[in-house]
């Protein structure tokens, strides 16, 4: 936390078993940090595992961070409509995350 002030999660795998319950038990220690969450609306489509719920779990993590005290201005949540899990989406959203981190007023 002392080295990195920004976190970009692009297609975050928050669907892993017990991740969200674990996150619920944690406190937010870096209240001055910024988080960019991005996921494609079609990620996990066709899967039968919990991975099929990638967009939902990303949203649940966003909601949890807000509940734990992060300010809306510190958190960018982006759903890339019609996109799945692929390099083109990652590249586009990585650039969007960088712009959001460094071209904003704090």
N, C-alpha and C positions, 0 to 999 in steps of 0.2 A: 504493500500500500504506500510506502514511502517513495518508491521508485516510479510506479505507474499510477497516474491519476485518472486515466480513462480506460474503459473496458468496452471492447467491441465484440459482441457475440453474434456471429453470423451463422445461422442454421444450428443454433445451440442444441445439444443433445440432452435436454432436460427431461427426457422421457425415461432415462435409466431408472430402474426400480429403486424406490426409496429416496430419490434425489430431492423431490419437493418436500416430503416430510422432514428430511434432514435440513433443508433450507429454512423451513418454518421454525426450527429450533435454534437457529443462529441469530445473532444480533448484527446489525449493520454497524461496522466500526469505522467506515470511511465515508462519513456524511458529506464530505466536500468533493467526492468523485462523481464522474459522469459515466453513464452506461448506455450503450446503443445495442438494442436487441433487434435482430432482423431474422425473418423466417419466410420462406415461400408458402403461399396458401395451399399448394399441392404437395408439400413435403410429407412423406410417409404414405402417400396414396398408393394403394395396392399392397401395403404391408399388413401382416396379421398380428404383429407384435405391438407393444406399446408405442413403437416408433410411428405407427399410423396417426398418433395424436400429437405430432411435433408442434403444429401451430397452436393447439390448445395449451400444451405445457409451457410454451414460450409466453403465452398470454397470462397463464397462471403465475409464472415467475414475475412478470411485470406487475401484476396486481399485488403479489406478496411484497415486493420491494416498496411499493407505494404504501401498503399497510404498515410496513416496518419503519416508515418515516422518511423515505426518499421523497424529494420534491419533484413534481412533474417536470420542472425545468432541467432536472438532472438526468432524466430518463427519456430516451427516444425509443419508441416501439414502432417497428415498421413491418407490415406484412406486404410482401411482394406478390401481388395478385396474379394468379395463373402460373406462378413459377414453382419449380420443384427444387431438388437438391443437385445443383450442378455448378461448375466452375464459372460460367458466365454470370450467374446470379451472385456468386461470392465476390467476384471482381467488382461488379457494379455496386454492391452494398458496402464493400470495404471502402470504396471512394466516397460513398454517401456518409459513412461513419466519420471518416477523416474530415470532411467538410463540416459536419455537424459539430465535431469537437473543436475545430480550430477557426471557424468563421462565425462563431456565435459570441454574443455579449454574455459575459458572466457576471 
